[in-house]
Amino acid sequence: MSGSAVLLLELAAIAIVFAVIPLAYLFSRPTLNLFQRLNWTIVFLTFDLIVFGAFTRLSDSGLGCPDWPGCYGTSNPWRAMENIRAAEAAMPDGPVTEVKAWIEMIHRYLAMTVGALIVLQLGLAISKARELGGKAVYGSAILLFLVMLQGAFGAWTVTLKLQPIIVSIHLILALILLALLTYYAQQPWQGILSEKRGNLISGKVLAFSFIILFCQVFFGAWVSTNYAVLACPDFPTCLGTYTPEMDWTNAFTLWRELGRDAQGGFISTTALQTIHWVHRVFAILVILVIGYFAFHAWSVAGHEEPKLRTWAIHVMALLALQVLTGISNVVFQWPLLAALLHTAGAAALVLCLVRMGAWSAWNAPLFKGVRTS
């Protein structure tokens, strides 16, 4: 058997071991059926994976193991320690250290665990196709394809040396996967969701909120992957002005190497300022649109739909968290905790909007009257 085949088998075994932990949790919750427990466990792990992915990026561990899918051709950093220590000795502050290698490989193990559980989900959907229906099978197959696509972008993140557009798409796809997993989990497979929910909120406002949110997530990822967080070191101005100098061409040239501009030279501070300022200004639109949507949902829910009101309050609180952590990233010079909470807040907003979609209807009025009951 070739070395690459042995490596893949070892990685698959590690994924199975990691998957056993959440599977053990599934059997500790007898109030939910197996399929429901599995679906929500995958949602939970995917959320964790997104946050840990942010930690991997923010701790500069993305190239902790400079090859893929293993670490120097092995399944774990222990077996690659000689190569890791040699790389660390050559460049003590470089991308490869013992700690960074473990962070990167744990991120990959978590990703493989999510993939393994989605394979199990598809197997269950196929075995219970008569009970669950064909949509459960097709939906799970789409989720499996998406997680495989995520794996490909994870590989390109390493092989293309953290190219900003690849890393940004990697994050966007992770949030799309989280959204679709959440949507899948709350479907009435086997009568999981028995309560009736009224079409209280506008599907149009919800869709527009998603578009605005994902645009802002891309801008935020573009800021982070280009290391432009501190390009504007003051708040609310940027270098003391509300109209900083802009370099649109180099700021938003998508296909380029990390730290390089459209011509291949080092990217200018003006381009980094542009990236940062666009994200900051677009945040105002996000607050207005999603803030209106949350208030819209809270007001029409009244006391008859307390769960919808609760989700609306969650969205308002998350918007406040995003504002606070975004400002903290600038004022306190990009602290790790604030940066992690900023990414987690974006993922939580996606999850909340999907959950609130259960109360939406595309033909609902765009502006409903406020109910005071």
C-alpha positions in Angstrom: 0.0 0.0 0.0 1.4 3.4 -1.0 2.3 6.0 1.6 -0.5 8.4 0.5 -3.1 5.6 0.9 -1.8 4.8 4.4 -2.0 8.6 5.2 -5.6 8.8 4.0 -6.6 5.7 6.0 -5.0 7.1 9.2 -6.8 10.4 8.7 -10.1 8.6 8.1 -9.6 6.6 11.4 -8.9 9.9 13.3 -12.1 11.4 11.8 -14.1 8.3 13.0 -12.6 8.6 16.5 -13.5 12.3 16.7 -17.0 11.5 15.4 -17.6 9.0 18.1 -17.7 11.8 20.8 -20.8 13.6 19.4 -22.4 10.3 18.5 -22.1 9.2 22.1 -24.0 12.5 23.0 -26.7 11.6 20.6 -27.7 8.5 22.6 -27.8 10.6 25.8 -30.8 12.6 24.6 -33.8 10.2 24.4 -36.3 13.0 23.9 -35.1 13.5 20.3 -35.1 10.9 17.5 -31.7 9.8 16.1 -31.9 11.7 12.9 -32.9 14.9 14.6 -30.1 14.5 17.2 -27.5 13.8 14.5 -28.6 16.9 12.4 -28.4 19.3 15.3 -25.0 17.8 16.4 -23.6 18.5 13.0 -24.9 22.1 13.2 -23.2 22.6 16.6 -19.9 21.1 15.4 -20.0 23.2 12.2 -20.4 26.4 14.3 -17.5 25.3 16.4 -15.4 24.5 13.3 -16.0 28.1 12.0 -14.9 29.6 15.2 -11.8 27.3 15.5 -11.1 28.1 11.8 -11.0 31.8 12.8 -8.7 31.0 15.7 -6.4 29.1 13.2 -6.2 32.1 10.9 -5.9 34.7 13.7 -3.1 32.7 15.4 -1.2 32.6 12.1 -1.5 28.8 12.1 -2.9 28.3 8.6 0.5 27.1 7.3 1.4 25.3 10.6 1.6 22.1 8.4 2.6 23.4 5.0 1.2 20.4 3.1 -2.2 18.8 2.8 -4.1 16.8 4.0 -1.4 15.5 6.4 1.5 17.2 8.2 4.7 16.6 6.4 3.2 13.5 4.9 2.0 12.1 8.3 -1.4 12.0 10.0 -0.3 14.0 13.1 2.4 16.4 14.2 3.9 13.9 16.6 5.2 11.9 13.7 6.3 15.0 11.9 8.1 16.6 14.9 11.6 16.3 13.3 10.5 18.3 10.3 8.5 20.8 12.4 11.4 21.5 14.8 13.8 21.9 11.9 11.5 24.5 10.2 11.0 26.3 13.6 14.7 26.4 14.2 15.3 27.9 10.7 12.5 30.5 11.2 11.5 30.9 14.9 8.8 33.4 14.1 7.8 31.7 10.9 4.5 29.9 10.0 5.6 26.5 11.2 5.9 25.8 15.0 4.9 22.9 17.2 1.9 24.8 18.5 0.8 26.1 15.1 1.1 22.6 13.6 -1.3 21.2 16.3 -3.8 24.1 15.8 -3.9 23.5 12.1 -4.2 19.7 12.4 -7.0 20.0 15.0 -8.8 22.3 12.6 -8.5 19.6 9.9 -9.6 16.8 12.3 -12.8 18.8 13.2 -13.5 19.4 9.5 -13.1 15.7 8.8 -15.4 14.9 11.7 -18.1 17.1 10.2 -17.6 15.4 6.9 -17.8 11.9 8.5 -21.1 12.8 10.2 -22.6 14.1 7.0 -21.7 10.8 5.4 -23.6 9.1 8.2 -26.5 11.5 7.8 -26.7 10.6 4.1 -26.6 6.9 5.0 -29.4 7.3 7.5 -31.5 9.4 5.0 -31.1 6.7 2.4 -31.9 3.9 4.8 -35.0 5.8 6.0 -36.0 7.2 2.6 -39.6 5.8 2.8 -40.1 7.6 6.1 -38.2 10.8 5.5 -38.9 11.2 1.8 -36.6 11.8 -1.2 -35.9 15.5 -0.2 -34.0 14.3 2.8 -31.7 12.2 0.6 -31.2 14.9 -2.0 -30.6 17.6 0.7 -28.1 15.5 2.5 -26.3 14.7 -0.8 -26.0 18.5 -1.4 -24.6 19.0 2.0 -22.0 16.3 1.4 -21.0 17.9 -1.9 -20.7 21.3 -0.2 -18.5 19.9 2.6 -16.3 18.3 0.0 -16.0 21.6 -1.8 -15.0 23.1 1.5 -12.3 20.5 1.8 -11.0 21.5 -1.6 -10.8 25.2 -0.6 -9.1 24.1 2.6 -6.5 22.4 0.6 -6.1 25.4 -1.8 -5.7 27.7 1.3 -2.5 25.8 2.1 -1.2 25.1 -1.4 -1.8 28.7 -2.5 -0.2 30.1 0.7 -3.2 31.8 2.2 -4.2 33.6 -0.9 -6.9 36.2 0.3 -9.7 35.3 -2.1 -9.3 31.6 -1.4 -9.4 32.1 2.4 -12.4 34.5 2.1 -14.4 32.1 -0.1 -13.5 29.3 2.4 -15.2 31.3 5.2 -18.2 32.2 3.0 -18.7 28.6 2.1 -18.5 27.6 5.8 -21.3 30.0 6.6 -23.4 28.8 3.7 -22.8 25.2 4.9 -23.9 26.3 8.4 -27.0 28.0 7.0 -28.0 24.9 4.9 -27.3 22.5 7.8 -29.5 24.6 10.1 -32.3 24.7 7.5 -32.0 21.0 7.0 -32.1 20.2 10.7 -35.3 22.2 11.3 -37.2 20.5 8.5 -40.2 18.3 9.7 -38.5 15.0 9.0 -40.5 12.3 10.7 -42.7 15.0 12.2 -39.8 16.5 14.2 -41.4 20.0 14.1 -45.0 19.5 15.0 -46.0 23.0 16.1 -47.6 25.3 13.5 -45.9 28.5 12.8 -47.6 31.5 11.2 -46.2 33.3 8.2 -45.6 36.5 10.3 -42.4 38.0 8.9 -41.6 39.0 5.3 -39.5 36.6 3.3 -38.4 39.5 1.2 -36.9 41.3 4.2 -35.3 38.1 5.4 -33.7 37.4 1.9 -32.4 41.0 1.7 -31.0 40.6 5.3 -29.1 37.5 4.2 -27.7 39.2 1.1 -26.5 42.2 3.1 -25.0 40.0 5.9 -23.1 37.8 3.4 -21.7 40.8 1.6 -20.5 42.2 5.0 -19.0 38.8 5.9 -17.0 38.9 2.6 -15.8 42.4 3.3 -14.9 41.3 6.9 -13.0 38.3 5.6 -11.3 40.5 3.0 -10.1 42.8 5.8 -8.9 39.9 7.9 -7.2 37.9 5.2 -5.4 41.0 3.9 -4.4 42.0 7.5 -6.1 45.3 7.1 -7.7 45.5 10.5 -5.2 48.1 11.8 -5.0 50.0 8.5 -7.3 52.5 10.2 -6.0 52.6 13.8 -8.6 55.1 15.1 -12.3 55.2 15.5 -14.7 56.5 14.2 -12.4 58.2 11.8 -9.6 56.7 9.7 -6.3 58.4 10.3 -8.3 61.4 11.6 -10.6 61.8 8.6 -14.0 60.5 7.4 -12.8 60.6 3.8 -9.5 58.8 3.7 -7.5 58.4 0.5 -8.8 55.4 -1.5 -7.1 52.9 -3.9 -10.0 50.9 -5.3 -8.1 49.0 -8.0 -5.5 47.4 -5.7 -7.9 47.0 -2.8 -10.3 44.8 -4.7 -8.2 43.0 -7.1 -9.4 39.5 -6.1 -6.8 37.2 -7.7 -3.4 38.1 -6.2 -1.0 36.8 -3.6 -1.1 37.7 0.0 0.5 41.1 0.6 0.7 41.9 -3.1 -1.1 44.3 -5.3 -2.5 44.0 -8.8 1.0 44.6 -10.3 2.7 42.0 -8.1 4.4 44.6 -5.8 3.8 45.0 -2.1 0.2 46.2 -1.4 0.0 49.9 -0.3 -1.3 51.2 3.0 -3.8 53.2 0.9 -5.3 50.0 -0.5 -5.5 48.4 3.0 -7.2 51.6 4.3 -9.8 51.2 1.4 -10.5 47.6 2.4 -10.9 48.5 6.0 -13.1 51.6 5.4 -15.5 49.8 3.1 -16.1 47.1 5.7 -16.7 49.8 8.4 -19.1 51.9 6.3 -21.0 48.9 5.0 -21.6 47.9 8.6 -24.0 50.9 8.9 -26.2 49.3 6.2 -26.1 46.0 8.0 -27.2 47.5 11.2 -30.1 49.3 9.6 -31.3 46.4 7.5 -30.9 43.5 10.0 -31.9 45.8 12.8 -35.2 46.6 11.0 -35.8 42.9 10.3 -35.3 42.0 14.0 -37.6 44.8 15.1 -40.1 43.8 12.4 -40.1 40.2 13.7 -40.3 41.2 17.4 -43.2 43.5 16.8 -45.4 41.2 14.7 -44.8 38.2 17.0 -46.6 39.7 19.9 -47.1 37.3 22.9 -48.4 34.6 20.7 -45.1 33.6 19.2 -42.6 33.9 22.1 -39.9 31.8 20.3 -39.9 34.3 17.4 -39.6 37.1 19.8 -36.7 35.3 21.5 -34.9 34.9 18.2 -35.4 38.5 17.3 -33.9 39.6 20.6 -30.9 37.3 19.9 -30.4 39.1 16.6 -30.5 42.5 18.2 -28.0 41.4 20.9 -25.7 39.9 18.2 -25.8 43.1 16.3 -24.7 45.0 19.4 -22.0 42.4 20.0 -20.7 42.9 16.4 -20.5 46.6 16.8 -18.7 46.3 20.2 -16.2 43.7 18.9 -15.6 45.5 15.7 -14.7 48.7 17.5 -12.6 46.8 20.0 -10.6 45.3 17.2 -9.5 48.8 16.2 -9.3 50.5 19.6 -7.5 47.7 21.4 -5.3 46.8 18.4 -6.9 43.5 17.2 -7.1 41.4 20.4 -7.6 37.7 19.7 -10.8 37.4 21.9 -12.5 40.3 20.2 -11.6 39.0 16.7 -12.9 35.5 17.6 -16.2 36.9 19.0 -16.6 39.0 15.8 -16.4 35.9 13.7 -18.6 33.9 16.1 -21.2 36.7 16.1 -21.4 36.6 12.3 -21.9 32.8 12.3 -24.5 33.2 15.0 -26.4 35.8 13.0 -26.6 33.4 10.1 -27.9 30.7 12.3 -30.5 33.0 13.9 -31.8 34.3 10.5 -32.2 30.7 9.3 -34.1 29.7 12.4 -36.4 32.7 12.0 -37.1 31.7 8.4 -39.6 29.2 9.7 -42.0 32.1 10.4 -41.5 33.8 7.1 -43.5 33.9 3.8 -42.4 35.4 0.5 -45.8 37.0 -0.1 -46.0 38.5 3.4 -46.3 42.3 3.5 -43.0 44.2 3.5 -44.1 46.5 6.2 -46.6 45.1 8.7 -48.4 47.0 11.4 -46.9 46.8 14.9 -48.9 44.5 17.2 -49.0 45.6 20.8 -50.8 42.6 22.2 
